[in-house]
Amino acid sequence: MLNTPTVLSSAIAAFAFSLGLNAHAADAIKVGVVTPLSGSYAPIGKQVRWGAELAVKEINAAGGVAGRPFELLFEDEEANPPVAVRKSERLLQQDKVDLLTGTVNSGSTLAVGQVAERNNRILVTTVSYAPSITGAQCNRNVFRVNANAFMQSSALTSWLTKNVAGKRYFFIGPDYEMGRSSISAFQDDIKAPGRHRRRKRIPAARGKGLHPVRRPDPVCTSRRHHDCDRWQRHGASAHAAQGIWPPLR
């Protein structure tokens, strides 16, 4: 898995030079970091913040870009697309940021990408997985520096079919853009010749439980870390006790 602070540091540095050529040397390059700082995605947003602060500290200590330092402006988008749009518009219109980054939820990234296009600014995502971000719904203002759902799925299915071939696979994910695209990618990969049965379930993003699935062999999930942890510690162990599926290893 890619290290979020390192990837975000690289992303900001990669776009720094082009931004640095468009203003006087005394002006700071303003980066709007629209990221979840509250709610269930806050631990990921915290890593995004660490990465941005690390990048700015290193770049500014080295003299900035073309004599221009970086300035970070943070907004909590709560992993909620309408909130992300509102906060991004404020950063662009009131704070006059040069660059947007930080979105985690794929729905937020897609929505903020449209804001970036309307305002002729760049959005860089370092976390969001949905292929549509740089595929069907891509625009020239949006860049991604992390693996998408199809890349992740390809690695997973290659490992599964090599190490647990001929089994019945079960995939569980959250019911929004990232979960749906991850499951779709997994299904497409696992349908390839020589690969075997698969089942899926997409619970609500804040689902309250799991429905029984009889004896799948590997169980895969794209749920966020808190949900995954709760499911593994409580839900999966309870279902294993009922003989619905074996304990996770």
HUBELSUL-V233166 format. One record per pair of residues at least 6 apart in sequence whose C-alpha atoms are under 8 Angstrom apart, sorted by sequence separation. I is the first residue (numbers start at 0). J is the second residue. If there is no record, write none. Layout:
BEGIN
I:J ; I:J
END
This chain:
BEGIN
35:41 ; 36:42 ; 58:64 ; 62:68 ; 63:69 ; 76:82 ; 77:83 ; 90:96 ; 91:97 ; 102:108 ; 115:121 ; 131:137 ; 172:178 ; 173:179 ; 189:195 ; 238:244 ; 239:245 ; 76:83 ; 115:122 ; 172:179 ; 189:196 ; 202:209 ; 220:227 ; 239:246 ; 35:43 ; 36:44 ; 75:83 ; 133:141 ; 189:197 ; 19:28 ; 35:44 ; 36:45 ; 59:68 ; 132:141 ; 133:142 ; 172:181 ; 235:244 ; 18:28 ; 34:44 ; 35:45 ; 58:68 ; 59:69 ; 76:86 ; 112:122 ; 133:143 ; 172:182 ; 236:246 ; 58:69 ; 75:86 ; 111:122 ; 171:182 ; 186:197 ; 235:246 ; 236:247 ; 74:86 ; 87:99 ; 170:182 ; 235:247 ; 34:47 ; 34:48 ; 55:69 ; 55:70 ; 32:48 ; 55:71 ; 99:115 ; 108:124 ; 231:247 ; 124:141 ; 128:145 ; 130:147 ; 182:199 ; 72:90 ; 122:140 ; 123:141 ; 124:142 ; 125:143 ; 127:145 ; 128:146 ; 129:147 ; 130:148 ; 52:71 ; 83:102 ; 108:127 ; 121:140 ; 122:141 ; 123:142 ; 124:143 ; 125:144 ; 126:145 ; 128:147 ; 129:148 ; 130:149 ; 51:71 ; 120:140 ; 121:141 ; 122:142 ; 123:143 ; 124:144 ; 125:145 ; 127:147 ; 128:148 ; 99:120 ; 103:124 ; 119:140 ; 121:142 ; 123:144 ; 124:145 ; 98:120 ; 99:121 ; 100:122 ; 101:123 ; 102:124 ; 103:125 ; 105:127 ; 116:138 ; 179:201 ; 84:107 ; 97:120 ; 98:121 ; 99:122 ; 100:123 ; 101:124 ; 102:125 ; 103:126 ; 104:127 ; 105:128 ; 109:132 ; 116:139 ; 178:201 ; 78:102 ; 83:107 ; 87:111 ; 97:121 ; 98:122 ; 99:123 ; 100:124 ; 101:125 ; 102:126 ; 103:127 ; 105:129 ; 108:132 ; 116:140 ; 78:103 ; 79:104 ; 98:123 ; 100:125 ; 102:127 ; 113:138 ; 115:140 ; 116:141 ; 209:234 ; 76:102 ; 78:104 ; 80:106 ; 81:107 ; 84:110 ; 88:114 ; 112:138 ; 115:141 ; 208:234 ; 79:106 ; 80:107 ; 83:110 ; 84:111 ; 87:114 ; 91:118 ; 105:132 ; 109:136 ; 168:195 ; 170:197 ; 174:201 ; 211:238 ; 79:107 ; 80:108 ; 83:111 ; 112:140 ; 167:195 ; 168:196 ; 169:197 ; 170:198 ; 171:199 ; 172:200 ; 173:201 ; 174:202 ; 214:242 ; 216:244 ; 78:107 ; 81:110 ; 112:141 ; 148:177 ; 152:181 ; 156:185 ; 165:194 ; 166:195 ; 167:196 ; 168:197 ; 169:198 ; 170:199 ; 171:200 ; 172:201 ; 173:202 ; 174:203 ; 175:204 ; 214:243 ; 215:244 ; 216:245 ; 218:247 ; 80:110 ; 84:114 ; 164:194 ; 165:195 ; 166:196 ; 167:197 ; 168:198 ; 169:199 ; 170:200 ; 171:201 ; 172:202 ; 173:203 ; 174:204 ; 213:243 ; 214:244 ; 80:111 ; 153:184 ; 164:195 ; 165:196 ; 167:198 ; 169:200 ; 171:202 ; 173:204 ; 212:243 ; 213:244 ; 214:245 ; 148:180 ; 149:181 ; 152:184 ; 153:185 ; 156:188 ; 173:205 ; 211:243 ; 212:244 ; 148:181 ; 152:185 ; 156:189 ; 160:194 ; 149:184 ; 153:188 ; 41:77 ; 148:184 ; 149:185 ; 152:188 ; 40:77 ; 36:74 ; 37:75 ; 40:78 ; 28:67 ; 30:69 ; 32:71 ; 34:73 ; 35:74 ; 36:75 ; 38:77 ; 7:47 ; 11:51 ; 27:67 ; 28:68 ; 29:69 ; 30:70 ; 31:71 ; 32:72 ; 33:73 ; 34:74 ; 35:75 ; 36:76 ; 37:77 ; 38:78 ; 181:221 ; 24:65 ; 25:66 ; 26:67 ; 27:68 ; 28:69 ; 29:70 ; 30:71 ; 31:72 ; 32:73 ; 33:74 ; 34:75 ; 35:76 ; 36:77 ; 4:46 ; 8:50 ; 12:54 ; 24:66 ; 25:67 ; 26:68 ; 27:69 ; 28:70 ; 29:71 ; 30:72 ; 31:73 ; 32:74 ; 33:75 ; 34:76 ; 35:77 ; 3:46 ; 4:47 ; 7:50 ; 8:51 ; 11:54 ; 24:67 ; 27:70 ; 29:72 ; 31:74 ; 33:76 ; 34:77 ; 35:78 ; 178:221 ; 3:47 ; 4:48 ; 6:50 ; 7:51 ; 23:67 ; 34:78 ; 178:222 ; 4:49 ; 5:50 ; 8:53 ; 9:54 ; 19:64 ; 20:65 ; 4:50 ; 8:54 ; 12:58 ; 19:65 ; 169:215 ; 3:50 ; 4:51 ; 7:54 ; 8:55 ; 129:176 ; 168:215 ; 169:216 ; 171:218 ; 16:64 ; 19:67 ; 129:177 ; 167:215 ; 168:216 ; 169:217 ; 170:218 ; 171:219 ; 172:220 ; 173:221 ; 4:53 ; 15:64 ; 16:65 ; 34:83 ; 128:177 ; 166:215 ; 167:216 ; 168:217 ; 169:218 ; 170:219 ; 171:220 ; 172:221 ; 173:222 ; 33:83 ; 127:177 ; 130:180 ; 166:216 ; 167:217 ; 168:218 ; 169:219 ; 170:220 ; 171:221 ; 172:222 ; 129:180 ; 166:217 ; 168:219 ; 170:221 ; 171:222 ; 129:181 ; 33:86 ; 48:101 ; 128:181 ; 33:87 ; 47:101 ; 163:217 ; 31:87 ; 44:101 ; 31:90 ; 44:103 ; 31:91 ; 43:103 ; 40:103 ; 31:96 ; 29:95 ; 30:96 ; 31:97 ; 33:99 ; 34:100 ; 29:96 ; 30:97 ; 31:98 ; 32:99 ; 33:100 ; 34:101 ; 35:102 ; 28:96 ; 29:97 ; 30:98 ; 31:99 ; 32:100 ; 33:101 ; 34:102 ; 35:103 ; 28:97 ; 29:98 ; 30:99 ; 31:100 ; 32:101 ; 33:102 ; 34:103 ; 106:175 ; 30:100 ; 32:102 ; 106:176 ; 105:176 ; 106:177 ; 105:177 ; 104:177 ; 18:97 ; 10:123 ; 10:125 ; 7:125 ; 6:125 ; 3:125 ; 3:126 ; 10:144 ; 6:144 ; 6:145 ; 1:145 ; 40:223 ; 39:225
END
